[in-house]
């Protein structure tokens, strides 16, 4: 937890990237997506 005590303003960009990446992981095609899990 190197930056665990940083204020939210400094963490905001990392959180935005995490949300976007997670959305693409779940919604996109691939082995770990919801589409792939529901299609089986």
Number of C-alpha atoms within 10 A of each C-alpha: 4 5 8 8 8 9 9 10 7 10 13 11 11 10 12 11 11 12 12 11 12 13 12 12 15 16 14 14 12 12 11 12 17 14 14 14 11 7 7 5
